[in-house]
Amino acid sequence: MAQVTATRIVPEVYFVIDGSGSMNANFGNGTRWTVLREALVGPNGVITKLEGFVKFGMATYANNNPMTCPDMTDVPAAISNFAALSAAYPAEEIGGGTPTGEALQKVIDGLPEFNALDSTERPPIIILATDGEPNGCNSPGACNWAADWAACLGNLGAQLAAAPATYDTTLAAVRAAREKNISVWVISLADGLNNIPDLQRTANIGAGLAEDASPGATIYSPQNPDDLTATLTQLIGDAVSCDITLNGTLDVSRACEGLVQVNSQTLDCNSDQGWKPLDASRIALQGTACERFKSDPTVQLNATFPCDVVDLK
């Protein structure tokens, strides 16, 4: 029998998080900002639990100053980078306006094309979490600067937050993401935000649908902290693959002569709760075996095949 190295396909998930002033609105036992932070990097957060086998990246954004818009903290995606991600998510929101399109575009510009990725990886996925309509950069709201420039300057963050909404840059950024085969999933943290047509267009494009698709792509709209945690768990779970890459070439017709084990538990071949061969270089876990593999980074997977069934690389 030949021992085969089985390698997880490592997903890359990039959070783009609205840090505008409205993120301090009440949500459950905290604010939209603090509850989202807890769901991501708290003791039981999805990043905290899954950093070992998901490449997580994060950008937080706002607009407090038109000269530096978007105000961003950007952490590139990597395995086991919880400390950097937690440090990049301050205890309080950044404040000011909502330059979603500009922030998305900067993130997308820094991500690779799908065909540039290693064969054991999938295209990155962006999860956009926002609670307001985007109002871009360099577009402060009304203020009589000539009459009282000091008051206008002191209230610049509020002026920027009140700037007119525009989805043009957001839609352009999501189209650019799809050109790189990058999906964008939308989480709405404000009541009624998911009823805005342009946000639905954003979600549709991000999912690879026509802009006016009906029914459209899901806009995830958690109503409380538990909903938010469940939503993030679902989305990250969907990103984690149960496809396994092998360091050898299988004779697929005889693959079931092999032995595949999860933590020493033998799995049945071609079982809806076991495993199945996909092609000459990949197998897939199924059912409960898949769910266990997706949720626990400590799971050990072993695969052995007769020497005449696998050609080791």
Sine and cosine of phi, psi and omega as CSV:
sin_phi,cos_phi,sin_psi,cos_psi,sin_omega,cos_omega
0.00,0.00,0.57,-0.82,0.00,-1.00
-0.93,-0.37,0.79,-0.61,0.07,-1.00
-0.98,0.20,0.79,-0.61,-0.05,-1.00
-0.94,-0.34,0.70,-0.71,0.09,-1.00
-0.98,0.22,0.82,-0.57,-0.01,-1.00
-0.95,-0.32,0.83,-0.55,-0.12,-0.99
-0.89,-0.45,0.77,-0.64,0.11,-0.99
-0.88,0.47,0.59,-0.80,0.21,-0.98
-0.99,0.11,0.91,-0.42,-0.17,-0.99
-1.00,0.08,0.90,-0.44,0.04,-1.00
-0.99,0.17,0.41,-0.91,0.08,-1.00
-0.86,-0.51,0.85,-0.53,-0.05,-1.00
-0.83,-0.55,0.81,-0.58,-0.06,-1.00
-0.89,-0.46,0.89,-0.45,0.06,-1.00
-1.00,0.04,0.75,-0.66,0.13,-0.99
-0.89,-0.46,0.92,-0.40,-0.26,-0.97
-0.88,-0.48,0.83,-0.56,0.06,-1.00
-0.91,0.41,0.86,-0.52,0.04,-1.00
-0.93,-0.36,0.36,0.93,-0.06,-1.00
-0.92,0.39,0.20,-0.98,-0.09,-1.00
-0.86,0.51,-0.51,0.86,-0.03,-1.00
-0.94,0.34,-0.21,0.98,0.04,-1.00
-0.94,0.34,-0.06,1.00,0.09,-1.00
-1.00,0.02,0.09,1.00,0.05,-1.00
-0.91,0.41,0.50,-0.86,-0.04,-1.00
-0.88,0.48,0.64,-0.77,0.06,-1.00
-0.46,-0.89,0.95,-0.31,-0.06,-1.00
0.88,0.47,-0.75,-0.66,-0.03,-1.00
-1.00,-0.06,0.29,0.96,0.02,-1.00
-0.49,-0.87,-0.56,-0.83,0.10,-0.99
-0.93,-0.37,0.18,-0.98,0.06,-1.00
-0.83,0.56,-0.64,0.77,-0.03,-1.00
-0.92,0.38,-0.77,0.64,-0.09,-1.00
-0.95,0.32,-0.59,0.81,0.01,-1.00
-0.93,0.37,-0.64,0.77,0.07,-1.00
-0.90,0.44,-0.65,0.76,0.04,-1.00
-0.86,0.51,-0.71,0.70,0.00,-1.00
-0.88,0.47,-0.64,0.77,-0.03,-1.00
-0.94,0.35,-0.39,0.92,-0.01,-1.00
-1.00,-0.08,-0.81,0.58,-0.15,-0.99
-0.85,-0.53,0.22,0.97,0.12,-0.99
-0.95,0.32,0.03,-1.00,-0.04,-1.00
-0.82,0.58,-0.53,0.85,0.03,-1.00
-0.91,-0.41,0.37,0.93,-0.03,-1.00
-0.94,0.34,0.35,-0.94,-0.05,-1.00
-0.92,0.40,-0.58,0.81,0.05,-1.00
-0.94,0.35,-0.68,0.74,0.01,-1.00
-0.82,0.57,-0.70,0.72,-0.10,-0.99
-0.99,0.14,-0.51,0.86,-0.19,-0.98
-0.91,-0.41,0.15,0.99,-0.04,-1.00
-0.88,0.48,-0.35,0.94,-0.06,-1.00
-0.96,0.28,-0.34,0.94,0.00,-1.00
-0.63,-0.77,0.30,0.95,0.18,-0.98
-0.78,-0.63,0.72,-0.69,0.13,-0.99
-0.98,0.17,0.95,-0.30,0.02,-1.00
-0.98,-0.20,0.69,-0.72,0.17,-0.98
-0.78,-0.62,0.24,-0.97,-0.05,-1.00
-0.42,-0.91,0.62,-0.79,0.20,-0.98
-0.73,-0.68,0.80,-0.60,0.17,-0.99
-0.97,-0.25,0.59,-0.81,-0.12,-0.99
-0.57,-0.82,0.43,-0.90,0.12,-0.99
-0.26,-0.97,-0.21,-0.98,0.02,-1.00
-0.56,-0.83,1.00,-0.10,0.10,-1.00
-0.98,-0.21,-0.19,0.98,-0.09,-1.00
-0.46,-0.89,0.92,-0.40,-0.02,-1.00
-0.84,0.54,-0.40,0.92,-0.04,-1.00
-0.97,0.26,-0.36,0.93,-0.04,-1.00
-0.85,-0.53,0.17,0.98,-0.07,-1.00
-0.92,0.40,0.66,-0.75,-0.07,1.00
-0.98,0.18,0.61,-0.79,0.13,-0.99
-0.97,0.25,0.94,-0.35,-0.13,-0.99
-0.74,-0.67,0.57,-0.82,0.29,-0.96
-0.89,-0.45,0.84,-0.54,-0.16,-0.99
-0.83,-0.56,0.85,-0.53,0.04,-1.00
-0.91,-0.42,0.91,-0.43,0.01,-1.00
-0.87,0.49,0.46,-0.89,-0.02,-1.00
-0.94,0.34,0.66,-0.75,0.03,-1.00
-0.30,-0.95,0.34,-0.94,0.13,-0.99
-0.97,0.25,0.60,-0.80,0.14,-0.99
0.83,0.56,0.75,0.66,0.03,-1.00
-0.89,-0.46,0.59,0.81,0.00,-1.00
-0.81,0.58,-0.70,0.71,-0.08,-1.00
-0.86,0.51,-0.69,0.72,-0.01,-1.00
-0.92,0.39,-0.64,0.77,-0.02,-1.00
-0.93,0.36,-0.66,0.75,0.02,-1.00
-0.89,0.45,-0.66,0.75,0.01,-1.00
-0.92,0.39,-0.48,0.88,-0.03,-1.00
-0.99,0.17,-0.13,0.99,-0.03,-1.00
-0.93,-0.38,1.00,-0.02,-0.09,-1.00
-0.91,0.41,0.24,-0.97,-0.05,-1.00
-0.92,0.38,-0.46,0.89,0.01,-1.00
-0.85,-0.53,0.48,-0.88,0.02,-1.00
-0.87,0.49,0.34,-0.94,-0.06,-1.00
-0.96,0.27,-0.65,0.76,0.04,-1.00
0.99,-0.11,0.24,-0.97,0.01,-1.00
1.00,0.00,-0.49,-0.87,-0.12,-0.99
-1.00,0.08,-0.17,-0.99,-0.19,-0.98
-0.77,-0.63,0.98,0.21,-0.01,-1.00
-1.00,0.08,0.90,0.44,-0.11,-0.99
-0.87,0.50,-0.74,0.68,-0.06,-1.00
-0.88,0.47,-0.70,0.72,-0.01,-1.00
-0.90,0.43,-0.65,0.76,0.02,-1.00
-0.92,0.39,-0.71,0.71,0.03,-1.00
-0.85,0.52,-0.68,0.73,-0.04,-1.00
-0.89,0.46,-0.65,0.76,0.02,-1.00
-0.90,0.44,-0.64,0.76,0.04,-1.00
-0.91,0.42,-0.74,0.68,-0.05,-1.00
-0.89,0.45,-0.63,0.78,0.01,-1.00
-0.87,0.50,-0.48,0.88,-0.02,-1.00
-1.00,0.00,-0.03,1.00,-0.02,-1.00
-0.99,-0.15,0.48,-0.88,-0.09,-1.00
-0.98,0.18,0.23,-0.97,0.20,-0.98
-0.95,0.31,0.47,-0.89,0.01,-1.00
-0.85,0.52,-0.66,0.75,-0.07,-1.00
-0.96,0.29,-0.07,1.00,0.06,-1.00
-1.00,-0.09,-0.06,1.00,-0.04,-1.00
-0.99,0.15,0.40,-0.92,0.10,-0.99
-0.91,0.42,0.46,-0.89,-0.09,-1.00
-0.91,0.41,-0.31,0.95,0.02,-1.00
-1.00,0.01,0.12,0.99,-0.03,-1.00
-0.88,-0.48,0.28,-0.96,0.06,-1.00
-0.92,-0.39,0.22,-0.98,0.09,-1.00
-0.86,0.51,0.58,-0.82,0.04,-1.00
-0.91,0.41,0.40,-0.92,0.03,-1.00
-0.86,-0.51,0.71,-0.70,0.08,-1.00
-0.97,-0.25,0.74,-0.67,0.13,-0.99
-0.93,-0.37,0.93,-0.38,0.01,-1.00
-1.00,-0.09,0.86,-0.51,0.05,-1.00
-0.91,-0.42,0.89,-0.46,-0.08,-1.00
-0.58,-0.82,0.38,-0.93,0.02,-1.00
-0.80,-0.60,0.25,0.97,-0.02,-1.00
-0.41,-0.91,0.25,-0.97,0.06,-1.00
-0.96,0.28,0.63,-0.78,-0.01,-1.00
-0.94,0.35,0.68,-0.73,0.06,-1.00
-0.81,-0.59,0.35,0.94,0.26,-0.97
0.91,0.41,-0.18,-0.98,0.00,-1.00
-0.95,-0.32,0.40,-0.92,0.11,-0.99
0.84,0.55,0.60,0.80,0.00,-1.00
-0.65,-0.76,0.91,0.42,-0.02,-1.00
-0.91,0.42,0.39,-0.92,0.04,-1.00
-0.96,0.27,-0.05,-1.00,-0.08,-1.00
-0.92,0.38,0.71,-0.70,0.08,-1.00
-0.32,-0.95,0.67,-0.74,0.00,-1.00
-1.00,0.08,0.99,0.13,-0.07,-1.00
-0.90,0.44,-0.58,0.81,-0.03,-1.00
-0.91,0.40,-0.60,0.80,-0.05,-1.00
-0.98,0.19,-0.61,0.80,-0.08,-1.00
-0.47,-0.88,0.96,0.29,-0.07,-1.00
-0.90,0.44,-0.55,0.84,-0.03,-1.00
-0.90,0.43,-0.70,0.72,0.02,-1.00
-0.91,0.41,-0.64,0.77,0.02,-1.00
-0.90,0.44,-0.68,0.74,0.01,-1.00
-0.90,0.43,-0.67,0.75,-0.02,-1.00
-0.92,0.40,-0.42,0.91,-0.03,-1.00
-0.94,-0.33,0.44,0.90,-0.11,-0.99
-0.87,0.49,-0.65,0.76,-0.01,-1.00
-0.85,0.53,-0.69,0.72,0.02,-1.00
-0.92,0.38,-0.60,0.80,0.03,-1.00
-0.90,0.44,-0.67,0.74,0.01,-1.00
-0.92,0.39,-0.62,0.79,0.02,-1.00
-0.90,0.43,-0.46,0.89,-0.04,-1.00
-1.00,-0.02,0.08,1.00,-0.01,-1.00
-0.89,0.46,0.43,-0.90,-0.03,-1.00
-0.87,0.50,0.60,-0.80,-0.01,-1.00
-0.97,0.25,0.60,-0.80,0.13,-0.99
-0.50,-0.87,0.77,-0.64,0.02,-1.00
-0.99,-0.12,0.01,1.00,-0.11,-0.99
-0.82,0.57,-0.77,0.64,-0.05,-1.00
-0.94,0.34,-0.54,0.84,0.02,-1.00
-0.91,0.40,-0.73,0.68,0.02,-1.00
-0.89,0.45,-0.64,0.77,0.03,-1.00
-0.90,0.44,-0.64,0.77,-0.01,-1.00
-0.92,0.40,-0.65,0.76,-0.01,-1.00
-0.94,0.35,-0.58,0.82,0.10,-0.99
-0.88,0.47,-0.65,0.76,0.04,-1.00
-0.89,0.45,-0.58,0.82,0.05,-1.00
-0.90,0.44,-0.71,0.70,-0.02,-1.00
-0.91,0.42,-0.52,0.86,0.07,-1.00
-0.90,0.44,-0.40,0.92,0.07,-1.00
-0.99,-0.12,0.15,0.99,-0.04,-1.00
0.91,0.41,0.47,0.88,0.03,-1.00
-0.99,-0.17,0.80,-0.60,0.05,-1.00
-1.00,0.07,0.51,-0.86,0.08,-1.00
-0.81,-0.59,0.87,-0.49,0.04,-1.00
-0.97,-0.25,0.63,-0.78,-0.13,-0.99
-0.93,-0.37,0.81,-0.59,0.15,-0.99
-0.93,-0.36,0.85,-0.53,0.04,-1.00
-0.99,-0.14,0.82,-0.57,-0.02,-1.00
-0.96,-0.28,0.23,0.97,0.00,-1.00
-0.80,-0.60,0.68,-0.73,0.04,-1.00
-0.86,0.52,0.77,-0.64,0.07,-1.00
1.00,0.07,-0.20,0.98,-0.04,-1.00
-0.89,0.45,-0.56,0.83,-0.04,-1.00
-0.96,0.27,0.01,1.00,0.09,-1.00
-1.00,-0.06,0.00,1.00,-0.03,-1.00
-0.99,0.15,0.84,-0.54,-0.08,-1.00
-0.82,0.57,-0.65,0.76,-0.05,-1.00
-0.94,0.35,-0.48,0.88,0.08,-1.00
-0.94,0.33,-0.58,0.81,0.08,-1.00
-0.91,0.42,-0.64,0.77,0.08,-1.00
-0.87,0.49,-0.66,0.75,0.03,-1.00
-0.85,0.52,-0.74,0.67,0.00,-1.00
-0.91,0.42,-0.64,0.77,0.00,-1.00
-0.88,0.47,-0.76,0.65,0.02,-1.00
-0.88,0.48,-0.69,0.72,-0.02,-1.00
-0.87,0.50,-0.50,0.86,0.01,-1.00
-1.00,0.01,-0.01,1.00,0.00,-1.00
1.00,0.09,0.30,0.95,0.02,-1.00
-0.99,-0.12,0.17,-0.98,0.15,-0.99
-0.90,0.43,0.53,-0.85,-0.06,-1.00
-0.84,0.55,-0.59,0.80,-0.06,-1.00
-0.98,-0.21,0.38,0.93,-0.04,-1.00
-0.84,0.55,0.67,-0.74,0.05,-1.00
-0.61,-0.79,0.89,-0.46,0.05,1.00
-0.93,0.36,0.51,-0.86,-0.04,-1.00
-1.00,-0.01,-0.03,-1.00,0.05,-1.00
-0.92,0.40,0.41,-0.91,0.02,-1.00
-0.93,0.36,0.76,-0.66,0.26,-0.97
-0.98,-0.21,0.92,-0.39,-0.07,-1.00
-0.97,0.25,0.82,-0.57,-0.13,-0.99
-0.74,-0.68,0.96,0.27,-0.02,-1.00
-0.89,0.45,0.63,-0.77,-0.07,-1.00
-0.99,-0.17,-0.18,0.98,-0.02,-1.00
-0.35,-0.94,0.15,-0.99,-0.04,-1.00
-0.84,0.54,-0.62,0.78,0.01,-1.00
-0.90,0.43,-0.66,0.75,0.06,-1.00
-0.87,0.49,-0.66,0.75,-0.01,-1.00
-0.89,0.45,-0.72,0.70,0.03,-1.00
-0.88,0.47,-0.68,0.73,0.01,-1.00
-0.90,0.43,-0.64,0.77,0.01,-1.00
-0.89,0.45,-0.74,0.67,0.00,-1.00
-0.90,0.44,-0.65,0.76,0.03,-1.00
-0.88,0.48,-0.67,0.74,0.03,-1.00
-0.89,0.45,-0.73,0.68,-0.07,-1.00
-0.91,0.42,-0.68,0.73,0.01,-1.00
-0.93,0.37,-0.62,0.78,0.05,-1.00
-0.88,0.48,-0.61,0.79,0.04,-1.00
-0.92,0.39,-0.49,0.87,-0.01,-1.00
-0.98,0.22,-0.50,0.87,-0.02,-1.00
-0.98,0.22,0.78,-0.62,-0.07,-1.00
-0.99,-0.12,0.53,-0.85,0.14,-0.99
-0.99,-0.16,0.17,0.99,0.11,-0.99
-0.98,0.18,0.70,-0.72,-0.07,-1.00
-0.87,-0.50,0.76,-0.65,0.05,-1.00
-1.00,-0.04,0.74,-0.68,-0.02,-1.00
-0.97,-0.26,0.51,-0.86,0.03,-1.00
-1.00,-0.01,0.67,0.74,0.01,-1.00
-0.31,-0.95,0.11,-0.99,-0.01,-1.00
-0.93,-0.36,0.88,-0.47,-0.05,-1.00
-1.00,0.05,0.56,-0.83,0.31,-0.95
-0.99,0.11,0.99,-0.16,-0.16,-0.99
-0.86,0.52,-0.57,0.82,-0.03,-1.00
-0.90,0.43,-0.36,0.93,-0.02,-1.00
-0.89,-0.46,0.22,0.98,-0.11,-0.99
-0.86,0.51,-0.53,0.85,-0.05,-1.00
-0.94,0.34,-0.09,1.00,0.13,-0.99
-0.97,0.25,-0.17,0.98,0.00,-1.00
-0.99,0.12,0.11,-0.99,-0.01,-1.00
-0.84,-0.55,0.86,-0.50,0.04,-1.00
-0.88,-0.47,0.79,-0.61,-0.06,-1.00
-0.78,-0.63,0.61,-0.79,0.16,-0.99
-0.91,-0.41,0.90,-0.44,-0.06,-1.00
0.75,0.66,0.73,0.68,0.05,-1.00
0.95,0.30,0.00,1.00,0.08,-1.00
-1.00,0.00,0.85,-0.53,-0.03,-1.00
-0.97,0.26,0.74,-0.67,-0.01,-1.00
-0.98,-0.21,0.56,-0.83,0.03,-1.00
-0.99,0.17,0.67,-0.75,0.04,-1.00
-0.97,0.23,0.62,-0.78,-0.01,-1.00
0.83,0.56,0.57,0.82,0.07,-1.00
-0.95,-0.30,0.57,-0.82,0.01,-1.00
-0.95,0.32,-0.10,0.99,0.10,-0.99
-0.88,-0.47,0.23,0.97,-0.07,-1.00
-0.81,-0.58,-0.92,-0.40,-0.02,-1.00
-0.55,-0.83,0.27,-0.96,0.08,-1.00
-0.51,-0.86,0.49,-0.87,0.11,-0.99
-0.97,0.26,0.66,-0.75,0.06,-1.00
-0.99,-0.15,-0.73,0.68,0.03,-1.00
-0.34,-0.94,-0.23,-0.97,-0.11,-0.99
-0.93,0.37,-0.22,0.97,-0.03,-1.00
-0.79,-0.62,0.05,1.00,-0.06,-1.00
-0.64,-0.77,0.58,-0.81,0.19,-0.98
-0.83,-0.55,0.25,-0.97,0.00,-1.00
-0.74,-0.68,0.71,-0.70,0.16,-0.99
-0.99,0.14,0.46,-0.89,-0.07,-1.00
-0.71,-0.70,0.36,-0.93,0.13,-0.99
0.85,0.53,-0.72,-0.70,-0.05,-1.00
-0.90,0.43,-0.53,0.85,0.05,-1.00
-0.89,0.46,-0.65,0.76,0.03,-1.00
-0.91,0.42,-0.75,0.66,-0.04,-1.00
-0.87,0.49,-0.64,0.77,0.02,-1.00
-0.91,0.42,-0.67,0.74,-0.01,-1.00
-0.91,0.42,-0.61,0.79,-0.04,-1.00
-0.96,0.28,-0.50,0.86,-0.14,-0.99
-0.99,-0.14,-0.20,0.98,-0.09,-1.00
-0.77,-0.63,0.95,-0.30,-0.03,-1.00
-0.94,0.35,-0.20,0.98,-0.01,-1.00
-1.00,0.04,-0.09,1.00,-0.02,-1.00
-0.86,0.50,0.72,-0.69,0.05,-1.00
-0.96,-0.26,0.79,-0.62,0.00,-1.00
-0.92,-0.40,0.79,-0.61,0.03,-1.00
-0.83,-0.55,0.64,-0.76,0.02,-1.00
-0.67,-0.74,0.78,-0.63,0.10,-1.00
-0.76,-0.65,0.57,-0.82,-0.02,-1.00
-0.66,-0.75,0.47,-0.89,0.12,-0.99
-0.82,0.57,0.54,-0.84,-0.09,-1.00
-0.87,0.49,-0.47,0.88,0.00,-1.00
-1.00,0.00,0.11,0.99,0.05,-1.00
-0.97,-0.23,-0.40,0.92,-0.02,-1.00
-0.77,-0.64,0.68,-0.73,0.09,-1.00
-0.96,-0.29,0.96,-0.28,-0.06,-1.00
-0.95,0.32,0.63,-0.78,-0.01,-1.00
-0.97,0.23,0.00,0.00,0.00,0.00
